């Protein structure tokens, strides 16, 4: 038995593909839109943290960092001073900060270091620099979380739309199924045979063609 293409299944497949494609397109659009904005927001956070810390560090004594940074550190800070020979020396640091200076030479403002996004600001006298840093992994995770949230929301809306539209397709195809059932019982040669009014505008030409065919057959039999 030949399996003919199904309008309902083809439309359902088309709707599903459209739902998945719209989810991917929305995710890409969100990624392009938020990548720069999130980076700026996180940079502003680094700048704000440095400005909030500077007054306290000006009055704090010099303290050698107690431990090396941990592998999962996300936010660290250091106070670094250049020795007479130009070697950077860490004077103060958060417990998770690396032992080595984030910047070998004074680097005010924003900068990128291996694995870190760094903001530097002069603090006190003697060339001391405050470095506040956030791990690149943290920034990537923040962007990824936003993109994934947008993708999941879009996918959920797309799938709900797919289910709703598929139900609507089944409802709209129901008159065609009922027309097939009426045709099985329809007697073309019965006097005054007619299918009556169509349930949908698109089916009206079919009704008219079948009624015209019935009239022609009746006329030929009469002749």
C-alpha positions, 0 to 999 in steps of 0.5 A, spaced: 500 500 500 502 506 497 503 511 503 501 518 501 504 524 504 499 527 510 498 534 510 497 534 517 504 531 519 507 535 514 505 541 517 506 539 524 513 537 522 514 544 519 511 548 525 516 543 529 522 545 525 520 553 525 519 552 533 526 550 534 529 554 528 526 560 532 529 558 539 536 558 535 535 564 532 533 568 538 539 565 542 544 567 537 540 574 537 541 575 545 548 572 545 550 578 540 546 583 544 548 581 551 555 580 550 557 587 550 552 589 555 554 584 560 561 585 559 560 593 560 556 591 566 561 587 569 567 592 568 562 597 571 562 592 577 570 592 578 570 599 577 565 600 583 569 595 587 575 599 586 572 605 588 569 602 594 576 599 597 580 605 596 579 609 602 579 603 606 586 601 603 589 608 604 589 607 612 590 599 612 597 597 614 601 593 609 600 585 610 603 580 606 598 575 603 597 569 607 595 564 601 595 563 594 589 563 590 584 557 589 583 554 582 575 557 583 577 564 585 572 568 581 573 575 584 580 577 587 584 584 589 591 586 590 595 592 592 602 592 588 608 596 589 614 596 584 620 595 588 627 599 586 629 594 581 622 594 578 619 587 581 612 588 583 611 586 590 604 584 593 603 588 599 596 586 600 591 581 597 584 577 598 585 570 600 583 567 593 588 572 590 594 569 586 601 570 589 604 573 583 602 580 581 596 581 576 600 586 572 608 586 572 608 593 570 603 599 573 597 598 569 591 603 571 584 602 568 582 596 564 586 590 562 586 583 560 590 578 563 591 570 562 584 568 566 582 575 569 579 581 567 583 586 571 581 594 573 587 598 576 587 604 580 593 608 584 592 608 591 596 612 596 603 614 595 609 610 592 606 608 586 602 603 589 596 600 585 590 596 587 588 591 582 581 588 582 579 582 578 574 578 576 575 571 572 574 570 565 570 564 567 565 568 571 564 573 565 563 567 560 558 563 565 554 570 566 553 571 559 552 563 558 546 563 563 543 569 560 543 566 553 541 559 556 535 562 559 533 566 553 533 560 549 529 556 554 524 561 554 524 561 547 524 554 546 518 553 551 514 558 547 515 555 541 513 548 543 507 551 546 505 555 539 507 548 536 502 544 540 497 550 539 497 550 532 497 543 531 491 542 534 488 548 530 490 544 524 487 538 526 480 542 527 481 546 521 482 539 517 476 536 520 471 539 515 475 536 510 474 529 513 467 530 514 466 532 507 470 525 505 464 521 509 459 525 506 461 523 499 461 516 501 454 516 502 452 521 497 448 519 491 450 523 485 444 520 481 439 522 486 434 527 484 436 534 486 442 531 489 447 536 492 452 536 498 449 543 500 453 548 503 460 548 505 463 548 512 469 552 509 470 557 504 475 553 501 471 547 500 465 551 496 469 550 489 469 542 491 461 542 493 460 546 486 464 542 482 461 535 485 454 538 484 455 540 477 458 533 476 451 530 479 447 535 474 451 533 468 451 525 469 443 526 471 442 530 464 446 524 460 442 519 463 436 522 461 438 523 454 
